[in-house]
């Protein structure tokens, strides 16, 4: 099956370069090219390509808005954002607009081809450099309140929580861990306090949601 591609970039030399790369691939065909977001929207509606490769910085209508409009009006078209910008905000805006992938203009030809195939398969593709930036930036910006509540628990408390969620009694947990029943109860109270949960049902739901235990 041939992947039908729309290329949109406001620089002719870039468009022509991308087309020459892609037309060497036996499973790809560039069916049209455009130089701004408004043209991208028009061509996408008329030709219904499988993948639209769109530069995010263009005149008249920027690529982010074009991606948003194309994704909203033609959900069957997969959009791949192309940019010289690796900053987090550009990536986040493109993905929020509906882009299925984001690659940098300095990427290797092989990566462009791979990204288009991934996006055509309705999977998400991010350049490795982008992935690293996003992860590092996310970790830096993650507020303490957004961290998993499970990180508040000690290893032993997580252990006790799993056993509680699996229906074991205080006596059974104490035997399994080699501690006293009083110690188990202390752990239970600490867990409930830290998680702001007040019964075994709540603890069980939490443990399943966080992957601490699983339903059979």
Number of C-alpha atoms within 10 A of each C-alpha: 6 10 19 18 27 25 25 29 26 18 13 13 10 15 17 14 10 19 20 12 13 20 12 10 12 10 12 18 17 18 15 17 22 20 19 23 28 19 16 28 24 14 21 24 14 9 13 20 23 20 25 30 26 30 30 29 19 19 13 11 16 17 28 25 18 27 31 20 19 27 20 13 13 15 12 15 25 27 32 31 28 25 19 13 15 18 12 16 11 16 26 13 15 24 20 13 20 22 27 27 24 30 26 20 16 10 14 9 13 10 15 23 15 12 22 28 17 17 23 22 14 17 13 17 22 20 16 13 12 19 16 12 14 19 12 12 13 12 10 9 10 10 9 8 7 8 11 10 14 17 9 13 17 12 11 12 18 19 16 23 25 22 21 22 21 15 12 14 13 19 14 15 22 18 13 12 13 9 12 14 16 12 12 24 16 12 20 19 14 14 22 16 11 12 16 12 14 12 10 15 12 14 21 21 13 20 21 15 11 13 10 16 20 14 7 3
